[in-house]
């Protein structure tokens, strides 16, 4: 009896290893990112093989879910192993600037990941930075430092990028630190001073959004790692790829896949069906309701109102600069002081994270890259009506 019950439970299991669907998991390969991976290797070949005489700096851009962080982390792990074969002691250091928000916390994270016994109190940022460089030189070590969500750092006007950009000028020895900057907003670098910006903007890798077909390949690869054989229906896989294809977002697709598996598991189902996928998709980014709008920051409400008005003129997207102009007009209409561009961008990021708006980064050849903003989940006429009602009521109580 116990044996039969055990076999029944085994048949009802869905996951082999659900952690393989986590946003933090870095797979052994990234489907449809081979060219970008090769480009990173090319840029850093001198660093990995130990013959570089300049500090390498690369910027990786792309919308949410295009695999920026995963690509850089996979490259970093591979580079450390490749450097060992060349007899080079290379460290890969990853810092998320949304968590480590100032220069001191970034330098502290670098010291922690180097496992260096360096005091951090009582020193200026510049002094601490030079202590890190001296530590690397004394031990013949090299480091590739990846700063993710670097727009947070720039918007706070921290001096970390200035310090990193001056490595070659400050010390007339082999460059010990190279840099990867990861952002979804390439326009944020316009806020840097000219000398810092010019020293950082040499090599840019832009990750395009995934197509439905590419998302299908990614989902299939990750599903083989995460699910037991035979539990995920082919129709479910294709439905997720189609749903996520509208956003081009692999993170969104993997989130739906994981949630669909959890729904199947909770129901005791032996298969992950399209119905589980439909339930999962509505739970990831639910429809925008009035109460969602009421709980937003006032400037997020103003930005959304500006976007809804701008898009009513027959456009599918607004650029960030166009939206910022509409936002300033709305602030004037409601007698509210508009936020500076850096705070404006932070509000945009949060609205994108909530799934209310969509920030799409496009490459435009010689013109560089621009961010385009859209509203995918609600008619703009309804959104405008709801926001005007909320803001009118809030104005009455101010």
C-alpha positions in Angstrom: 0.0 0.0 0.0 2.8 2.5 1.0 4.7 1.5 -2.1 1.7 2.2 -4.4 1.1 5.5 -2.6 4.7 6.5 -3.2 4.5 5.6 -6.9 1.3 7.7 -7.1 3.0 10.7 -5.6 6.0 10.2 -7.9 3.7 10.3 -10.9 2.1 13.5 -9.6 5.4 15.3 -9.3 5.9 18.1 -11.8 9.3 19.6 -11.2 12.7 18.0 -11.4 14.5 21.2 -10.3 12.3 24.3 -10.2 15.3 26.5 -9.3 16.3 26.2 -13.0 13.5 28.6 -13.7 14.7 31.2 -11.2 15.8 34.6 -12.5 19.1 34.1 -10.6 19.9 30.8 -12.2 22.6 31.1 -15.0 22.3 28.2 -17.4 25.3 26.5 -19.2 24.3 28.3 -22.4 22.0 31.0 -23.6 20.1 30.2 -26.8 20.1 33.0 -29.3 22.8 35.0 -27.6 25.8 33.3 -29.1 26.8 36.3 -31.3 26.7 38.7 -28.3 28.7 36.2 -26.2 31.4 35.9 -28.9 31.5 39.7 -29.1 32.1 40.0 -25.4 34.9 37.4 -25.6 36.4 39.4 -28.5 36.3 42.7 -26.5 38.0 41.1 -23.5 40.4 38.7 -25.2 43.4 40.8 -24.2 42.3 40.9 -20.6 41.7 37.1 -20.4 44.9 36.2 -22.2 47.0 38.8 -20.2 48.3 41.0 -23.0 45.9 44.0 -22.7 47.6 47.4 -22.0 44.4 49.3 -21.7 41.3 49.0 -19.4 38.5 47.4 -21.4 35.0 49.0 -21.0 31.8 47.6 -22.5 28.2 48.7 -22.2 25.4 46.1 -22.5 22.0 47.5 -23.2 18.5 46.0 -23.9 15.0 45.9 -22.6 13.8 43.9 -19.6 14.1 40.1 -20.2 16.6 40.3 -23.0 19.2 38.4 -21.0 21.6 41.2 -20.2 22.5 40.0 -16.7 22.5 36.3 -17.6 24.8 37.0 -20.6 27.3 39.0 -18.5 27.3 36.5 -15.6 27.8 33.5 -18.0 30.6 35.4 -19.8 32.2 36.2 -16.4 32.3 32.6 -15.2 33.7 31.4 -18.6 36.4 34.2 -18.6 37.7 33.2 -15.2 38.1 29.6 -16.4 39.7 30.7 -19.7 42.1 33.0 -17.9 43.3 30.1 -15.7 44.4 28.2 -18.8 46.5 31.2 -19.8 48.0 31.4 -16.3 46.1 34.6 -15.5 44.5 35.2 -12.1 41.2 36.8 -13.1 38.3 37.7 -10.8 34.8 38.3 -12.1 32.9 40.7 -9.8 29.2 41.4 -10.2 27.5 44.3 -8.4 23.8 45.3 -8.7 23.7 49.1 -8.3 20.0 49.0 -7.4 21.1 47.2 -4.2 24.6 48.8 -3.8 23.4 52.4 -4.5 26.5 54.4 -3.7 30.2 54.4 -4.5 31.3 53.2 -1.0 28.9 50.2 -1.0 30.1 49.3 -4.5 33.8 49.4 -3.5 32.9 47.4 -0.3 31.2 44.7 -2.4 34.3 44.6 -4.7 36.5 44.1 -1.6 34.2 41.4 -0.3 34.2 39.4 -3.5 38.0 39.7 -3.8 38.1 38.4 -0.2 40.6 41.1 0.4 41.3 42.2 4.0 41.2 45.9 3.4 39.8 48.4 5.9 36.9 50.5 4.6 36.4 53.0 7.3 38.1 56.4 7.5 39.0 56.5 3.8 37.6 58.6 0.9 36.1 56.8 -2.1 39.2 57.6 -4.1 41.6 56.4 -1.4 39.7 53.1 -1.1 39.7 52.7 -4.8 43.5 53.0 -4.9 43.8 50.5 -2.1 41.9 48.0 -4.3 44.2 48.7 -7.2 47.3 48.3 -5.0 45.9 45.0 -3.7 45.4 43.7 -7.3 48.9 44.9 -8.3 50.6 43.4 -5.3 49.1 40.0 -6.0 49.2 40.1 -9.8 45.5 39.8 -10.0 43.0 41.2 -12.6 39.3 41.9 -12.3 36.3 42.3 -14.7 33.7 44.3 -12.7 30.1 44.2 -13.9 27.9 47.0 -12.7 24.2 46.1 -13.3 21.4 48.6 -13.3 24.1 51.3 -13.6 21.5 53.9 -14.4 20.7 54.0 -10.6 24.3 54.9 -10.0 24.3 57.7 -12.6 21.0 59.1 -11.5 22.4 59.5 -8.0 25.4 61.3 -9.3 27.9 59.0 -7.6 31.6 59.2 -8.5 32.2 55.5 -9.1 32.2 55.8 -12.9 34.5 58.8 -12.7 37.0 56.7 -10.7 36.7 53.7 -13.0 37.2 55.9 -16.1 40.4 57.4 -14.8 42.3 54.1 -14.2 44.8 54.6 -17.0 45.5 58.2 -16.1 45.9 57.6 -12.4 48.4 54.7 -12.5 51.0 54.2 -15.1 51.0 50.4 -14.8 49.1 47.5 -16.3 45.4 48.1 -16.0 44.0 45.7 -13.4 40.3 46.5 -13.7 38.1 46.3 -16.7 34.4 47.2 -16.7 31.0 46.0 -18.0 28.1 48.4 -17.5 24.6 47.0 -17.8 21.5 49.2 -18.4 18.1 49.2 -20.0 18.4 53.0 -20.6 21.3 53.8 -22.9 20.3 57.5 -22.8 21.2 57.7 -19.1 24.9 58.2 -20.1 24.0 61.6 -21.5 23.9 62.8 -17.9 27.6 62.1 -17.4 30.2 64.8 -17.9 31.8 64.8 -21.4 35.2 63.3 -20.4 33.7 60.4 -18.4 31.2 59.6 -21.1 33.7 59.6 -23.9 36.0 57.2 -21.9 33.1 54.7 -21.3 31.1 54.7 -24.6 33.6 52.8 -26.8 32.1 49.4 -27.1 28.3 48.8 -26.9 26.4 45.5 -27.2 22.7 45.9 -27.7 20.4 42.9 -27.0 17.3 42.9 -29.2 14.0 41.5 -27.8 13.3 37.9 -28.4 10.8 36.7 -31.0 8.2 34.1 -30.2 10.3 31.4 -31.9 13.3 32.3 -29.9 11.4 32.3 -26.7 10.1 28.8 -27.6 13.7 27.6 -27.9 14.6 29.2 -24.5 11.6 27.7 -22.8 12.2 24.3 -24.2 15.8 24.3 -23.1 15.0 25.5 -19.6 12.0 23.2 -19.3 14.2 20.1 -19.9 16.3 21.2 -16.9 13.4 22.1 -14.7 10.5 19.6 -15.3 10.3 15.8 -15.2 10.0 14.2 -18.6 6.6 14.3 -20.3 4.8 16.6 -17.9 4.9 19.7 -20.0 2.5 19.7 -22.9 3.8 21.0 -26.2 0.7 23.1 -26.6 1.5 24.8 -23.2 5.0 25.5 -24.3 3.9 27.2 -27.5 1.2 29.2 -25.8 3.7 30.7 -23.3 6.0 31.6 -26.2 3.1 33.3 -28.0 2.0 35.2 -24.9 5.5 36.3 -24.1 6.4 37.1 -27.7 4.3 40.2 -27.5 6.8 41.5 -24.9 9.9 39.8 -26.2 10.7 39.1 -22.5 12.3 35.8 -21.5 12.0 36.6 -17.8 8.3 37.0 -18.2 8.1 33.8 -20.2 10.0 31.8 -17.6 7.9 33.3 -14.8 4.7 32.1 -16.6 6.3 28.6 -17.1 7.2 28.3 -13.4 3.8 29.5 -12.2 2.0 27.1 -14.6 4.0 24.3 -13.1 3.0 25.4 -9.6 -0.7 25.5 -10.6 -0.4 22.0 -12.0 1.4 20.8 -8.9 -1.2 22.4 -6.6 -4.0 20.7 -8.5 -2.3 17.3 -8.4 -2.3 17.3 -12.2 0.1 14.9 -14.1 0.5 17.5 -16.9 1.1 21.2 -17.3 -1.9 22.1 -19.5 -2.7 25.3 -21.5 -5.3 26.1 -18.8 -2.5 26.2 -16.2 -0.7 28.6 -18.5 -3.7 30.9 -18.9 -4.1 31.0 -15.1 -0.4 31.7 -14.7 -0.3 34.5 -17.3 -3.1 36.4 -15.5 -1.3 36.1 -12.2 2.0 37.5 -13.5 0.7 40.8 -14.8 -3.0 41.2 -13.8 -5.2 43.7 -15.6 -4.7 47.2 -14.4 -7.5 48.1 -12.0 -8.4 51.5 -10.4 -7.0 50.4 -7.0 -3.6 49.7 -8.6 -3.5 53.2 -10.0 -4.5 54.8 -6.7 -1.6 53.2 -4.9 1.0 54.6 -7.3 3.2 57.5 -6.5 1.7 60.8 -7.6 4.4 61.4 -10.2 3.9 57.9 -11.5 0.2 58.8 -12.0 1.2 62.0 -13.7 3.6 60.2 -16.0 0.9 57.6 -16.9 -1.6 60.4 -17.6 1.0 62.1 -19.9 1.6 58.8 -21.7 -2.1 58.1 -22.2 -2.6 61.6 -23.6 0.4 61.3 -25.9 -0.7 57.9 -27.2 -4.2 59.1 -28.0 -2.9 61.0 -31.0 -2.6 57.8 -32.9 0.8 56.7 -31.8 1.8 53.3 -30.5 4.9 54.6 -28.7 6.5 57.8 -27.3 10.2 58.3 -26.8 11.4 59.1 -23.3 12.1 62.7 -24.3 8.6 63.1 -25.8 7.0 61.6 -22.7 9.1 63.9 -20.5 7.8 66.9 -22.4 4.2 65.7 -22.0 4.9 65.0 -18.3 6.1 68.5 -17.7 3.0 69.9 -19.3 0.8 67.7 -17.1 2.7 68.9 -14.0 2.1 72.5 -15.0 -1.6 71.7 -15.5 -1.8 70.3 -11.9 0.5 73.0 -10.4 3.0 70.3 -9.3 6.8 70.7 -9.6 8.1 68.1 -12.1 10.9 65.8 -11.1 14.4 66.0 -12.6 15.0 63.6 -15.5 16.9 61.1 -13.3 13.9 60.7 -10.9 11.5 60.7 -13.9 13.4 57.7 -15.3 13.3 55.9 -12.0 9.5 56.2 -12.0 9.4 54.9 -15.5 11.5 51.8 -14.5 9.1 51.1 -11.6 6.0 51.3 -13.9 7.8 48.9 -16.3 8.6 46.5 -13.4 4.9 46.6 -12.4 4.0 45.6 -16.0 1.9 48.8 -16.5 4.1 50.2 -19.2 6.6 48.7 -21.6 10.0 50.2 -22.2 11.4 49.1 -25.5 15.0 49.8 -26.4 15.7 50.1 -30.1 18.9 50.5 -32.1 18.7 53.3 -34.7 22.0 52.9 -36.6 24.1 56.0 -36.5 21.6 57.8 -34.2 22.4 55.3 -31.4 19.7 53.7 -29.2 16.5 55.1 -27.9 13.9 54.0 -25.4 10.3 53.8 -26.6 7.4 53.7 -24.1 4.0 52.0 -24.7 1.0 50.8 -22.7 0.2 47.2 -23.6 -2.6 46.2 -21.2 -5.4 48.8 -21.1 -7.0 51.2 -23.6 -5.5 54.7 -23.1 -8.9 56.4 -23.1 -9.9 54.4 -20.1 -6.6 54.9 -18.4 -6.8 58.7 -19.0 -10.3 58.9 -17.5 -9.4 56.9 -14.4 -6.2 58.9 -13.7 -7.9 62.3 -14.2 -10.6 61.2 -11.7 -8.0 60.1 -9.2 -5.8 63.2 -9.6 -8.8 65.5 -9.4 -9.8 63.9 -6.1 -6.3 64.1 -4.7 -6.0 67.8 -5.8 -9.2 68.6 -3.8 -7.6 67.2 -0.6 -4.2 68.9 -1.1 
